[in-house]
């Protein structure tokens, strides 16, 4: 009986540790009527020296299409260089979904960094992640 209780406690604790805490940071409305919202999973933010990693979520109001298929949600694992001026980031992993179905998933091996421009959604996300 003690083993069953212990297993239940461990299972419950590990489920809570994996919960996402999506914080909505920005929305963009395009002339086409497409609305895009950007969020960061605050629970996933981690720091390694000058770098921070976190999951970024992009929700589309309309289904998007590419060579991999149709999707309305993209989740990426990003890394930000918080001490660089200007700030920069790169995508480490990419997942797209249509509803609850995964459309594509892949990991990046590139060392290419993207500059984050002032007064953009990218800067809003970087400021949040780097100050967390």
C-alpha positions in Angstrom: 0.0 0.0 0.0 2.8 2.4 0.8 4.4 1.7 -2.6 1.1 2.6 -4.3 0.8 5.9 -2.4 4.5 6.7 -3.1 4.0 6.0 -6.9 0.9 8.2 -6.9 2.7 11.1 -5.2 5.6 10.8 -7.6 3.3 10.6 -10.7 1.3 13.6 -9.5 4.4 15.7 -8.8 6.0 15.0 -12.1 2.8 16.0 -13.9 2.7 19.3 -12.2 6.4 20.0 -13.1 5.6 19.7 -16.8 2.7 22.2 -16.8 3.0 25.1 -19.1 2.5 28.7 -18.0 1.9 30.6 -21.2 2.2 34.3 -20.8 0.6 36.3 -23.7 3.0 39.1 -24.7 2.0 40.4 -28.1 -0.6 40.2 -30.8 -0.4 41.3 -34.4 -3.4 41.9 -36.8 -2.6 41.9 -40.4 -4.5 43.8 -43.1 -5.5 40.4 -44.5 -7.5 39.8 -41.3 -5.0 37.3 -39.9 -4.4 37.6 -36.2 -1.2 36.3 -34.7 -0.5 36.0 -31.0 2.8 35.4 -29.3 3.4 33.8 -25.9 6.3 32.6 -23.8 6.1 29.6 -21.4 7.4 31.2 -18.2 7.8 27.8 -16.6 10.3 26.8 -19.3 12.7 29.8 -18.9 16.1 28.7 -18.0 19.4 30.5 -17.7 22.9 29.3 -18.7 25.4 32.1 -18.3 24.4 34.9 -20.7 21.9 32.7 -22.5 18.3 32.0 -21.7 16.1 29.4 -23.3 12.3 29.2 -23.3 9.4 27.9 -25.4 7.7 30.4 -27.6 4.1 29.9 -28.9 2.6 31.5 -32.0 -1.2 31.1 -32.5 -2.7 31.9 -35.9 -6.4 32.8 -36.2 -6.6 31.1 -39.6 -5.0 27.9 -40.8 -1.6 28.3 -42.4 -0.1 26.2 -45.1 3.4 25.1 -46.1 5.2 22.1 -47.6 4.9 20.2 -44.3 1.1 20.6 -44.1 -1.6 22.8 -42.5 -1.2 24.3 -39.0 -2.6 26.9 -36.7 0.0 26.7 -33.9 3.8 26.8 -33.8 5.8 26.1 -30.7 9.6 26.7 -30.8 12.3 26.3 -28.3 14.4 29.5 -28.6 17.7 30.6 -27.1 18.3 34.3 -26.4 21.7 36.0 -26.0 20.7 38.5 -23.4 24.0 40.3 -23.0 24.6 40.9 -26.7 23.8 44.4 -28.1 21.6 44.2 -30.0 20.0 41.2 -28.5 19.8 38.1 -30.7 18.1 34.7 -30.7 18.0 31.4 -32.5 15.5 28.6 -32.8 16.6 25.2 -31.4 13.5 23.1 -32.1 10.3 23.6 -34.0 6.8 22.0 -33.7 3.7 22.8 -35.7 0.2 21.6 -34.9 -3.3 21.7 -36.4 -5.6 21.4 -33.4 -4.2 18.6 -31.3 -2.4 16.9 -34.2 1.3 17.4 -34.7 2.1 18.4 -38.3 5.8 18.6 -38.2 8.7 18.5 -35.7 12.4 19.0 -36.1 15.5 20.2 -34.3 17.8 22.9 -35.7 21.6 22.4 -35.8 22.4 25.9 -37.0 24.6 28.2 -35.2 23.1 31.2 -37.0 21.7 33.9 -34.7 19.0 36.4 -35.7 19.3 40.0 -34.7 16.3 41.3 -32.7 15.2 44.7 -34.0 14.0 47.5 -31.7 10.3 48.1 -31.3 9.3 44.7 -32.6 7.5 41.6 -31.1 10.9 40.0 -31.0 12.2 42.7 -28.7 9.1 42.3 -26.5 9.7 38.6 -26.2 13.4 39.0 -25.6 12.9 41.6 -22.9 10.5 39.4 -21.0 12.7 36.3 -21.2 15.9 38.1 -20.4 14.4 39.9 -17.4 12.8 36.8 -15.9 
